[in-house]
Amino acid sequence: MANYNEACNNLLTASGVGTAVVDINGEIVYQTKKSCGDCILAKDLTDEERERCRQTPQYASGQAMRFCGKFIYFCHRGMAHIASPLLKKNGELSGGLHVGPFLLVEKSAYLEEDTKWHRAKEELRERLETMPVLSLEKAHSFSELVYYTANYLGTQQETPNINDQPLPEMISQYIDRIQGKPGFYPLEKEEELLLAMAAGDIAGAKSLLNELLGYIFFYSGFRFDVIRSRVLELIVLLSRAAMRGGANPEMIFGLNFDYLNEISKFENVEDLADWLSTIMNRFTDHIFRFSDAKHADVIFKSINYIKSNYMRKLALEDVAKSVYLSPAYFSRVFKQETGHNFSNYLNKVRIDESKKLLTNAKVNISDISGMVGYEDQSYFSKVFKKLTGVSPLKYRQARGHNP
């Protein structure tokens, strides 16, 4: 615990941002002041929001492991955080180092954010006085320091263990059960596995995976080359389940490419079985489970992406790709969480920005159209009037800026 204490408080002193260590279940092991446990919004949280807060660190630890050890994410109230994984000596995830909350935008911009999570803005304004603000560049640099610190803590600390029954032992139980039975492969179990993963039933999915591995190991005659090829088929199956849940196919295919390179390194059944279980957990935990935490992070990241790119040609597919979701799934989640469909929200952002530009009489309206992402000035005027009730010219004149 002494190493946690010293490392976390050093990060707090250097940045003014709170730090916490969480275990594999997302429970806080150690925290400093200004961390999530000391959040300025804590007293306003509903029971539903508290559950999101509980899920988020666990979700983010897994994402950090997936994204090369560094993951900048948003909680459901739009506060930014950085996560890095804490790993056991065998490379297995055992928890995470989490730094935050802080803001990636100015406090005034945060308060202007039109989301269903912002309440009591005047009260928030007072509390935000003590909230650190980092530029995106500084946040990325700081994430490197968090990553190095997490690596150090991972080598120094005995981190919490997962209490699951070892996978090979579970598989051996299925092998004992099927000995002497006709040699058929239970294809219906594959469909059950897909359904269990889609429902977020981790225990059920793991049980079904163990059963399938039992069949593969026994009926392959324990020939390792055959086992390895059948395990690759199971990875394709898990990938299909992930894409059913809305994962970006490009991301999944990229992971599969990595797994193809990794599988050749294994030389025994036990290590191969553990590795496959880790893959399944990665897909289920980070694609299906923690949907509330994931959706909140997706919304704030997509909003940030839109506000950074509204001035160019921007399609729903571009934003979906930036948050690693399929366009159809992203569209559904965005509408569900914000109450706006993508095109309406993009128009709102563009028109809000055009209003600021219209207060400057030196900027031509024809130029403003292109500056906020509209290639056609007449279409810009049509959208502007639809959202504001007046034309861009009338809006400028009403504010005392005559041409």
C-alpha positions in Angstrom: 0.0 0.0 0.0 2.9 2.4 0.7 3.9 2.3 -3.0 0.3 3.1 -4.0 0.2 6.0 -1.5 3.5 7.5 -2.7 2.9 7.1 -6.5 -0.7 8.4 -6.4 0.1 11.4 -4.3 3.1 12.3 -6.5 0.7 12.3 -9.5 -1.7 14.5 -7.6 1.0 17.0 -6.5 2.4 17.2 -10.1 -0.9 17.7 -11.8 -3.6 18.7 -9.3 -5.6 15.8 -10.6 -6.8 13.1 -8.2 -5.7 9.5 -8.5 -7.1 6.1 -7.5 -6.1 2.5 -7.7 -8.9 0.0 -8.4 -9.0 -3.8 -8.4 -10.2 -6.2 -11.0 -13.8 -5.6 -9.9 -13.5 -1.8 -10.1 -13.5 -1.4 -6.3 -11.2 1.4 -5.0 -8.1 0.0 -3.3 -6.5 3.5 -2.7 -7.4 7.0 -3.6 -6.2 10.6 -3.1 -8.1 13.8 -2.7 -9.9 15.1 -5.8 -10.3 11.5 -7.2 -13.6 10.0 -8.2 -14.4 9.1 -4.6 -14.1 12.8 -3.8 -16.0 14.0 -6.9 -17.6 17.5 -6.8 -20.8 16.0 -8.2 -21.0 13.1 -5.8 -23.8 14.4 -3.6 -26.1 15.0 -6.6 -25.8 11.5 -8.1 -28.9 9.3 -8.4 -28.8 5.6 -7.7 -28.6 4.9 -11.5 -25.7 7.3 -11.8 -23.8 5.8 -8.8 -24.1 2.4 -10.6 -22.5 4.0 -13.7 -19.7 5.4 -11.5 -19.1 1.9 -10.1 -19.0 0.4 -13.6 -16.8 3.0 -15.2 -13.3 2.2 -13.6 -13.7 -1.5 -14.3 -14.7 -0.8 -17.9 -11.8 1.7 -18.4 -9.2 -0.7 -17.0 -10.0 -3.2 -19.6 -10.1 -0.6 -22.4 -6.7 0.7 -21.2 -5.3 -2.8 -21.6 -6.8 -3.0 -25.1 -5.5 0.4 -26.2 -1.8 -0.2 -25.5 -1.9 0.7 -21.9 -3.3 4.3 -22.1 -7.0 5.2 -22.2 -8.5 8.7 -22.0 -12.2 8.4 -21.3 -15.2 10.4 -20.1 -17.5 9.5 -17.2 -21.3 9.9 -17.6 -21.1 13.5 -16.4 -18.6 14.5 -19.0 -15.5 14.6 -16.7 -12.3 13.3 -18.3 -10.1 10.6 -16.8 -7.0 8.6 -17.7 -6.7 4.9 -17.1 -3.7 2.5 -17.3 -3.9 -1.3 -16.5 -2.2 -2.9 -13.6 -0.9 -6.3 -14.8 0.2 -9.5 -13.0 3.5 -11.0 -13.9 1.8 -13.3 -16.4 0.3 -10.3 -18.2 -3.2 -10.8 -16.8 -5.3 -7.7 -15.9 -5.6 -7.3 -12.1 -6.9 -3.7 -11.8 -6.1 -0.2 -13.0 -4.6 3.2 -12.1 -7.1 5.9 -12.7 -6.4 9.7 -12.8 -9.3 12.1 -12.8 -11.6 13.8 -12.9 -10.5 16.8 -14.9 -11.8 18.8 -17.9 -10.6 18.7 -21.5 -12.6 21.9 -22.3 -12.8 25.3 -20.6 -15.3 25.4 -17.7 -17.6 27.7 -19.5 -17.7 25.3 -22.5 -18.5 22.4 -20.2 -21.4 24.2 -18.7 -22.8 25.0 -22.1 -22.8 21.3 -23.0 -26.4 20.4 -23.9 -26.7 16.9 -22.4 -29.2 15.3 -20.1 -26.6 14.8 -17.4 -26.1 18.5 -16.7 -28.3 19.8 -13.9 -28.1 22.8 -11.5 -25.6 24.6 -13.7 -25.2 27.6 -11.4 -24.3 25.3 -8.5 -22.0 23.4 -10.8 -20.3 26.7 -11.7 -19.2 27.2 -8.1 -17.9 23.7 -7.7 -16.0 23.8 -11.0 -13.7 26.5 -9.6 -11.4 23.7 -8.2 -11.6 21.4 -11.2 -8.3 21.1 -13.1 -8.4 21.8 -16.9 -5.9 20.1 -19.2 -5.4 20.7 -22.9 -5.7 17.6 -25.1 -1.9 17.7 -25.7 -1.2 17.9 -22.0 -3.7 15.1 -21.3 -1.9 12.8 -23.8 1.5 13.6 -22.3 0.2 13.0 -18.8 -1.2 9.7 -19.9 2.3 8.6 -20.6 3.3 9.4 -17.0 0.3 7.5 -15.8 1.3 4.5 -18.0 4.9 4.5 -16.6 3.6 4.7 -13.0 1.1 1.8 -13.6 4.0 -0.3 -15.0 6.0 0.4 -11.9 3.1 -0.4 -9.6 2.4 -3.6 -11.5 6.0 -4.9 -10.8 6.1 -3.7 -7.2 2.7 -4.7 -5.8 0.9 -8.0 -5.3 -2.4 -7.0 -6.9 -5.8 -8.6 -6.3 -6.4 -12.0 -7.9 -9.4 -13.3 -9.8 -11.2 -16.0 -7.8 -12.4 -18.0 -10.8 -11.8 -21.7 -11.0 -8.9 -22.4 -13.3 -10.1 -23.0 -16.8 -8.2 -26.2 -17.6 -9.8 -27.9 -14.5 -13.2 -26.8 -15.7 -12.5 -28.2 -19.1 -11.4 -31.5 -17.7 -14.8 -31.9 -16.0 -16.5 -31.7 -19.5 -13.9 -34.1 -20.9 -14.8 -36.6 -18.2 -18.5 -36.1 -19.0 -18.2 -36.8 -22.7 -15.9 -39.8 -22.7 -17.6 -42.7 -24.3 -20.2 -40.6 -26.1 -20.6 -40.5 -29.9 -18.1 -38.2 -31.6 -20.2 -35.3 -32.7 -19.5 -31.5 -32.3 -22.4 -29.6 -30.5 -23.0 -26.8 -33.0 -26.0 -25.7 -31.0 -23.6 -24.8 -28.2 -22.0 -22.3 -30.4 -25.3 -20.5 -30.9 -25.9 -20.6 -27.1 -22.5 -19.1 -26.6 -23.4 -16.2 -29.0 -26.6 -15.6 -27.2 -25.0 -15.7 -23.7 -22.4 -13.1 -24.8 -25.0 -10.8 -26.4 -26.9 -11.0 -23.1 -23.8 -10.1 -21.1 -24.1 -13.5 -19.3 -20.4 -13.9 -18.5 -20.7 -17.0 -16.3 -22.9 -18.8 -18.8 -20.7 -17.9 -21.7 -17.6 -19.1 -19.9 -19.3 -22.4 -19.1 -20.3 -22.9 -22.7 -16.8 -22.0 -23.9 -15.4 -24.6 -21.5 -17.8 -27.2 -22.8 -16.8 -26.5 -26.4 -13.1 -26.7 -25.5 -13.8 -30.0 -23.8 -15.2 -31.5 -27.0 -12.4 -30.0 -29.1 -9.6 -31.3 -26.9 -11.1 -34.8 -26.5 -12.2 -35.5 -30.1 -8.9 -34.0 -31.5 -7.1 -36.8 -29.7 -5.2 -34.0 -27.9 -3.3 -33.3 -31.1 -2.1 -29.7 -30.5 -2.0 -28.6 -34.2 -5.7 -29.7 -34.5 -6.6 -28.0 -31.3 -5.0 -24.8 -32.3 -6.9 -24.6 -35.6 -10.2 -25.3 -33.9 -9.5 -22.6 -31.3 -9.0 -20.1 -34.2 -12.5 -21.1 -35.3 -13.8 -20.2 -31.8 -12.1 -16.8 -32.0 -14.0 -16.2 -35.3 -17.2 -17.2 -33.4 -16.5 -14.8 -30.6 -15.8 -12.1 -33.1 -19.2 -12.6 -34.7 -20.8 -12.2 -31.3 -18.9 -8.9 -30.8 -20.1 -7.6 -34.1 -23.7 -8.6 -33.3 -23.3 -6.3 -30.3 -22.4 -3.3 -32.4 -18.6 -3.4 -32.4 -16.8 -1.8 -35.3 -15.9 -4.6 -37.7 -12.5 -3.0 -38.5 -11.6 -3.0 -34.8 -12.6 -6.7 -34.5 -10.7 -7.8 -37.6 -7.7 -5.9 -36.3 -7.8 -7.8 -33.0 -8.2 -11.1 -34.9 -5.0 -10.3 -36.8 -3.2 -9.8 -33.5 -4.6 -13.1 -32.2 -3.4 -15.0 -35.3 0.1 -13.8 -34.5 -0.2 -14.7 -30.8 -1.7 -18.2 -31.1 1.5 -19.7 -32.7 3.4 -18.9 -29.5 1.5 -21.4 -27.4 2.9 -24.9 -26.9 0.5 -26.5 -24.4 -3.2 -26.9 -23.9 -3.4 -25.1 -20.5 -1.9 -21.8 -21.7 -4.0 -21.9 -24.9 -7.2 -22.4 -22.9 -6.3 -19.5 -20.5 -5.6 -17.3 -23.4 -8.9 -18.1 -25.1 -10.7 -17.4 -21.9 -9.0 -14.0 -21.7 -10.1 -13.2 -25.3 -13.7 -14.1 -24.5 -13.6 -11.9 -21.4 -12.2 -9.1 -23.5 -15.0 -9.3 -26.0 -17.7 -9.7 -23.5 -16.4 -7.1 -20.9 -15.6 -4.4 -23.4 -18.3 -5.0 -26.1 -21.4 -6.0 -24.2 -20.9 -5.5 -20.5 -20.7 -2.1 -18.9 -23.0 -0.7 -21.6 -23.9 2.3 -19.5 -20.3 3.3 -18.9 -19.4 2.6 -22.5 -22.3 4.6 -23.8 -21.5 7.6 -21.7 -17.9 7.6 -22.8 -19.0 7.2 -26.4 -21.4 10.1 -26.2 -18.9 12.6 -24.8 -16.1 11.4 -27.1 -18.3 11.7 -30.1 -19.5 15.2 -29.1 -15.9 16.3 -28.7 -15.1 14.8 -32.1 -18.0 16.6 -33.7 -17.1 20.0 -32.1 -13.5 19.5 -33.3 -14.4 18.6 -36.9 -17.8 20.3 -37.6 -16.1 22.7 -40.1 -15.3 20.0 -42.6 -17.4 17.4 -44.4 -18.4 15.1 -41.6 -20.4 11.9 -41.9 -21.9 9.6 -39.2 -19.5 6.9 -40.3 -16.6 9.2 -39.5 -17.8 9.7 -35.9 -18.7 6.1 -35.4 -15.3 5.0 -36.5 -13.7 7.5 -34.0 -15.4 5.7 -31.1 -14.9 2.1 -32.5 -18.6 1.3 -33.2 -20.5 0.3 -36.3 -22.5 3.2 -37.8 -25.9 1.6 -37.2 -25.1 0.9 -33.5 -23.6 4.3 -32.9 -26.6 6.0 -34.5 -28.9 4.1 -32.2 -26.9 4.8 -29.0 -26.4 8.5 -29.9 -30.2 9.1 -30.4 -30.9 7.1 -27.2 -28.5 9.0 -25.0 -28.8 12.5 -26.3 -32.3 12.7 -27.7 -30.9 14.0 -31.1 -30.2 12.1 -34.2 -26.7 12.6 -35.6 -27.5 15.0 -38.5 -29.7 17.2 -36.3 -27.0 17.5 -33.6 -24.4 18.3 -36.2 -26.6 21.0 -37.6 -27.1 22.4 -34.2 -23.4 22.6 -33.5 -22.8 24.3 -36.9 -25.5 26.8 -36.5 -24.4 27.7 -32.9 -20.9 28.4 -34.2 -22.3 30.4 -37.1 -24.2 32.6 -34.6 -20.9 33.6 -33.0 -19.4 34.4 -36.4 -22.4 36.5 -37.4 -21.7 39.0 -34.6 -18.6 40.0 -36.5 -19.8 42.3 -39.3 -16.5 42.0 -41.1 -17.1 38.3 -42.0 -19.2 37.7 -45.0 -22.2 35.4 -44.6 -21.1 33.5 -47.7 -17.8 32.8 -46.0 -19.4 31.8 -42.7 -21.3 29.1 -44.5 -18.1 27.4 -45.5 -16.4 28.1 -42.2 -19.0 26.0 -40.3 -19.0 23.1 -42.7 -21.7 23.9 -45.3 -20.6 23.7 -49.0 -23.9 25.3 -50.2 -24.8 28.8 -48.8 -28.5 28.4 -49.7 -28.6 25.2 -47.7 -26.9 26.9 -44.8 -29.5 29.7 -44.8 -32.3 27.1 -45.0 -31.0 25.2 -42.0 -30.2 28.4 -40.1 -33.8 29.7 -40.5 -35.3 26.3 -39.6 -33.4 26.2 -36.3 -33.6 29.9 -35.3 -36.7 31.2 -37.1 -34.8 33.9 -39.0 -32.3 34.1 -41.9 -28.6 34.7 -41.1 -28.9 38.2 -42.4 -31.9 39.0 -40.2 -30.1 37.5 -37.2 -27.1 39.7 -37.8 -29.3 42.9 -38.3 -31.2 42.1 -35.1 -28.0 42.4 -33.2 -27.2 45.8 -34.6 -24.7 44.6 -37.3 -26.1 46.0 -40.5 -24.3 45.2 -43.8 
